[in-house]
Amino acid sequence: MTTQNASKSHDLFQRACAVLPGGVSSPVRAYRAVGGEPPVMVRAHGATITDADGRDYLDFVCSWGPLALGHSHPAVVEAIQRQVEKGTTFGAPCEGEVHLAETIQRLTGVESLRFVSSGTEATMSAIRLARGFTGRDKVVKFSGCYHGHADHLLVSAGSGLVTFGEPSSAGVPQAFTECTLVLPLDDLEALEALFQERGHEIAAVILEPIPANNGLLLQRPEFLQALRRLSAQHDSVLIFDEVISGFRVAPGGAWELFGIEPDLVCYGKIVGGGLPVGAFGGKREIMNHLAPLGPVYQAGTLSGNPLAMAAGQATLQAIEEANGWQQLEALGAKLEAGLAPMLAAKGFSLVRQGSLFWMNLQAGEPPRTAECIASSAAEHYKVLFHSLLEEGIAIAPSAYEVGFLSLAHTSEDLQRFLAAMQRALDKLPTPATANTGEGSAG
Ligand SMILES: Cc1ncc(COP(=O)(O)O)c(C=O)c1O
């Protein structure tokens, strides 16, 4: 049975297309990068997500990262239910935000933080704060890093945009992006030259310390260390966007893993346990510039929402109680042990950081910059994607997106995935013709 023939799901998607642009609330969900029609989902539990026709999929998308415990974890469901009875939003300081903020502070080391409702809001607000704190306008971002869809960050961004081959978005005035300087990742020389020339103008440097929106572009420690050194030397604010890596690769995210402390850090996804939450925080000296203490305005009707705080708190607590970060690493290692040799036999490779994984469907060393990703990889990915989907396994509908493991994935789930992957890989051309070696940013 193909998803297109699945009648209830198909009918719902047709209705969605009549009322939602492209039938979706976020573009990559529309399957434009892989072709076909997305199944419309109605429920999910553990590692399984189920469409409107009752078809189950073993889920390696995990809602794009928030579900480190899997779907509908009992502790999270219970925490949300308990809070619903007490009220869904207060528009006033609430107990839940104190608990979650204290938990985040304990796990990460942030001195002070503010809750928002999405990762986009977190990065947008952190940049405004850095500008207010330094009195400077320029922001440095890296090609291949995605920080949400704020106007001034839609410049050579990753995620859906690269897939669609767009360097930026329509609707963003040139003037809005003039203060954003874009550099390639892994280019120490370019970084040093930029700081030497314009360091006094740079309010902030923002990056994903584990860039996971344009493949998985793992960086050399020297590059991250240079970023820390140069931003400190020039009094620029170093912002780590840990919306994906936060609470996933370690309790304290990439900051803890690499031992490099940013000035500000942005969170999203896991911190909300599947409800809409983001947060940004860091050094108190900087955070104290936020209203009401300081002159940088930032606000939100649903910020620190009690339901979302309860889901976030229950999620972090359950991960901690399960020794979850070690378990996620062990699951990732198990996946790698099976998948890496299969990919290598085709001339490809697996890139993994803990429970994040990405199949590099081209020959040679895994890329460290966005520019190195071959467009031919996307063609291979389509074949793998549809072969897996036919077998009831969901991976991200784009070659540029990473896969996510959760604590709900079992060894049996991984075995099932690996067997299906072998069958999918067998459908690809032999290694000699496996790729063109063509370089492209996608
Ligand atoms: C690294 C990173 N930053 C920011 C965002 C934006 O978060 P949101 O989609 O919650 O606005 C994302 C979203 O995928 C992300 O991966």
The ligand as an SDF file (V2000), in Angstrom:
LIG
                    3D

 16 16  0  0  0  0  0  0  0  0999 V2000
   19.4900   24.8560   15.3450 C   0  0  0  0  0  0  0  0  0  0  0  0
   18.1100   25.4270   15.2380 C   0  0  0  0  0  0  0  0  0  0  0  0
   17.8820   26.6740   15.6710 N   0  0  0  0  0  0  0  0  0  0  0  0
   16.6630   27.2270   15.6120 C   0  0  0  0  0  0  0  0  0  0  0  0
   15.5970   26.5290   15.0980 C   0  0  0  0  0  0  0  0  0  0  0  0
   14.2470   27.1440   15.0570 C   0  0  0  0  0  0  0  0  0  0  0  0
   13.4230   26.5270   16.0010 O   0  0  0  0  0  0  0  0  0  0  0  0
   11.8370   26.5680   15.8260 P   0  0  0  0  0  0  0  0  0  0  0  0
   11.5090   25.7310   14.6390 O   0  0  0  0  0  0  0  0  0  0  0  0
   11.3180   26.0280   17.1180 O   0  0  0  0  0  0  0  0  0  0  0  0
   11.4540   27.9960   15.6320 O   0  0  0  0  0  0  0  0  0  0  0  0
   15.7820   25.2230   14.6270 C   0  0  0  0  0  0  0  0  0  0  0  0
   14.6790   24.4650   14.0640 C   0  0  0  0  0  0  0  0  0  0  0  0
   14.8050   23.3780   13.5610 O   0  0  0  0  0  0  0  0  0  0  0  0
   17.0730   24.6570   14.7000 C   0  0  0  0  0  0  0  0  0  0  0  0
   17.3320   23.4240   14.2650 O   0  0  0  0  0  0  0  0  0  0  0  0
  1  2  1  0
  2  3  1  0
  2 15  2  0
  3  4  2  0
  4  5  1  0
  5  6  1  0
  5 12  2  0
  6  7  1  0
  7  8  1  0
  8  9  2  0
  8 10  1  0
  8 11  1  0
 12 13  1  0
 12 15  1  0
 13 14  2  0
 15 16  1  0
M  END
$$$$
